[in-house]
Amino acid sequence: MGFISNSDHGIDAGLMVVMLIKFFYGSFYGIFLDDPGLRVCIVIGSFLIQIKPSFLDLALMLYKAPPALYLGVHMARCVFCEIARGSESSWKVYEDQEIMVFLDRYPISYGHILVAPKQHYEDVVRTPPHLVSRAFVVARAFGNASMRYIGATGFRIVTNTGSSAGQIIFHFHVHVIPRYSHGDSGPIEPRAEISDDIAERVVDLYRKAAQDPEVVGMIRGER
């Protein structure tokens, strides 16, 4: 537990707040240690630890807890499963019988989308090979679409497996992250909630792309 110590109560309590947020809301919002939100958590935590020192014990318990503890909460409410069922709103750009593609609500870059199977599988290791292949085939097609229609000059395709790798939502998904000149995120603030007007614009562009014969052929695995 190297970086948690009783001599630094502000950091301890800040991490406690992070763990609590992750525990109760991580399946939707996601907490990243390099986010500006961490600094806010530390400030809040420094006050909480003065009010109730036992908060630190709770922080330590959650920090030491196995991933299965978090998984229980994720499984209780999987936002991607709810999107697949239609009970959770999303900015969807494409779907078929197996795969759905929708905007990341807190995008890293302009046009950041997620490709996920409709059926629930925790991560890429537990997902059947044909669905892993299908997800990456579709991700490749929409990566191409981001350059042809969104204005990107390149893109990243990545999936995170396990909390230590940055996985927050434990339903297998692939990120397609468009990139602009020298890693520029485009006309958005990275990791800020996407605005309705930008989301509508991006969805419209991706839906047009999904009718482009070249993109359609890539989605089908024919090109």
Sequence and secondary structure as in RCSB ss.txt:
>XXXX:A:sequence
MGFISNSDHGIDAGLMVVMLIKFFYGSFYGIFLDDPGLRVCIVIGSFLIQIKPSFLDLALMLYKAPPALYLGVHM
ARCVFCEIARGSESSWKVYEDQEIMVFLDRYPISYGHILVAPKQHYEDVVRTPPHLVSRAFVVARAFGNASMRYI
GATGFRIVTNTGSSAGQIIFHFHVHVIPRYSHGDSGPIEPRAEISDDIAERVVDLYRKAAQDPEVVGMIRGER
>XXXX:A:secstr
 TT  TT HHHHHHHHHHHHHHHHHTTTS   TTSHHHHHHHHHHHHHHHH TTHHHHHHHHHHS HHHHHHHHH
HT HHHHHHHTSS   EEEE SSEEEEE SS SSTT EEEEESS  SSTTTS HHHHHHHHHHHHHHHHHIIIII
  SEEEEE   SGGGT  S S  EEEEEE GGG   SS TTS   HHHHHHHHHHHHHHTTSHHHHHHHTT  
